[in-house]
Amino acid sequence: MLDRDYRDIVTGLALAGFGGAAALYSLANYSLGSVSRMGPGMVPTALGAALVVFGIVIAIPALSRRGSGVHVRFRVVLVLAASIISFSLMIDSVGLVPSVFVTTVIATFAERNVKLLGAVVLAATLSLITWAIFIAGLRLPLASFDWPF
């Protein structure tokens, strides 16, 4: 055992760092607007600031409690990175729904005990929810299906 909970300290600082970077980037590159007429930088800045607050809330109490060492599961990191990369490569060529489906199936392989049927059901559900929110609800100009053949 270590004298501090380094896992929560590192996690909190990472959240605060990513949130701060996102907030600063959006402040520097997008207009905030006003509360009644929000600009494109309002939501990313607010979410980044919230992430900073959450990171601090996680890290500060961890300074005074005992914890175990940090154990990085590289399989999880690699599978999730592959999942994100697959989404970025697929979204323009096949559309939103298949991209979300494949990304979700790949991401489920980060855990060893997930069954293929469960992964497919989860992927189908997330694809449907994504379509309902972004295509049907918000009417974003994204292709649902854009097969190259």
C-alpha positions in Angstrom: 0.0 0.0 0.0 1.1 3.5 -0.7 0.6 6.5 1.5 -1.7 8.2 -1.1 -4.3 7.1 -3.6 -2.2 7.8 -6.7 -4.7 6.2 -9.0 -7.3 8.8 -8.2 -4.7 11.6 -8.1 -3.5 10.7 -11.6 -7.1 10.3 -12.9 -8.2 13.6 -11.4 -5.3 15.5 -12.7 -5.7 13.9 -16.2 -9.4 14.9 -16.3 -8.5 18.4 -15.1 -5.7 18.6 -17.7 -7.9 17.4 -20.6 -10.8 19.6 -19.5 -8.6 22.7 -19.2 -7.0 22.1 -22.6 -10.5 21.7 -24.2 -11.8 24.8 -22.5 -8.8 26.9 -23.4 -8.8 25.7 -27.0 -12.5 26.5 -27.4 -12.1 29.9 -25.8 -9.2 30.7 -28.1 -10.9 29.5 -31.3 -14.6 29.9 -31.0 -17.0 32.7 -29.9 -18.8 32.2 -26.6 -21.8 34.4 -27.4 -24.2 35.1 -24.6 -26.4 32.9 -22.5 -29.5 33.8 -24.6 -27.6 33.4 -27.9 -24.9 30.9 -27.4 -22.0 30.8 -29.7 -20.1 27.7 -30.9 -17.6 27.9 -28.0 -20.2 28.0 -25.2 -20.8 24.2 -24.7 -17.2 23.0 -25.2 -15.9 25.7 -22.8 -18.6 24.8 -20.2 -17.9 21.0 -20.5 -14.1 21.6 -20.3 -14.6 23.7 -17.1 -16.9 21.1 -15.6 -14.2 18.4 -16.4 -11.7 20.6 -14.5 -14.0 20.8 -11.5 -14.7 17.1 -11.5 -11.0 16.3 -11.8 -10.1 18.5 -8.9 -13.0 16.9 -6.9 -11.5 13.5 -7.6 -7.9 14.4 -6.9 -8.1 16.5 -3.7 -9.6 13.8 -1.4 -7.2 11.2 -2.8 -4.3 13.2 -1.3 -5.3 12.2 2.2 -6.3 8.6 1.7 -4.3 5.4 1.2 -4.5 3.6 -2.1 -3.0 1.0 -4.2 -0.5 1.4 -7.0 -1.5 2.5 -10.5 -2.0 -0.5 -12.8 -2.4 0.4 -16.5 -4.2 -2.2 -18.6 -2.6 -1.7 -22.0 -5.0 -4.0 -23.8 -7.9 -1.6 -22.8 -5.9 1.4 -24.0 -5.0 -0.2 -27.3 -8.5 -1.5 -28.0 -10.2 1.8 -27.2 -7.7 3.7 -29.3 -8.4 1.3 -32.2 -12.1 1.9 -31.7 -11.8 5.6 -31.9 -9.5 5.4 -34.9 -12.0 3.0 -36.7 -14.8 5.6 -36.1 -12.7 8.4 -37.6 -11.8 6.3 -40.6 -15.4 5.0 -41.2 -17.7 8.0 -40.6 -17.1 9.6 -44.0 -17.1 6.5 -46.0 -20.0 4.4 -44.6 -22.1 6.8 -42.5 -23.0 7.4 -38.9 -24.9 4.2 -38.0 -22.4 1.6 -39.3 -19.6 3.6 -37.8 -21.2 3.7 -34.3 -22.0 0.0 -34.6 -18.5 -1.1 -35.5 -16.9 1.3 -33.0 -19.0 -0.1 -30.2 -18.3 -3.7 -31.1 -14.5 -3.0 -31.2 -14.7 -1.2 -27.8 -16.4 -4.1 -26.1 -13.3 -6.2 -26.8 -11.5 -4.1 -24.2 -13.1 -6.4 -21.6 -12.5 -10.1 -21.7 -15.9 -11.3 -20.4 -18.2 -9.7 -22.9 -20.0 -12.1 -25.2 -20.4 -11.3 -28.9 -24.2 -11.3 -28.7 -24.1 -8.8 -25.9 -21.7 -6.6 -27.9 -24.0 -6.8 -31.0 -27.1 -5.9 -29.0 -25.3 -3.0 -27.3 -23.9 -1.8 -30.7 -27.4 -1.9 -32.3 -28.9 -0.1 -29.4 -26.3 2.7 -29.4 -26.6 3.0 -33.2 -30.3 3.4 -32.9 -30.0 6.0 -30.1 -27.3 7.9 -32.0 -29.5 8.0 -35.2 -32.5 9.1 -33.2 -30.6 11.9 -31.4 -28.4 13.3 -34.2 -30.2 12.5 -37.4 -33.9 12.4 -36.5 -33.9 14.7 -33.5 -31.3 17.4 -34.2 -31.4 17.0 -38.0 -27.7 17.2 -38.4 -26.5 16.9 -42.0 -24.9 13.5 -41.4 -25.4 10.5 -43.7 -27.0 7.6 -41.8 -25.8 5.0 -44.3 -23.3 5.9 -47.0 -22.2 2.7 -48.6 -19.4 3.0 -51.1 -20.8 0.2 -53.2 
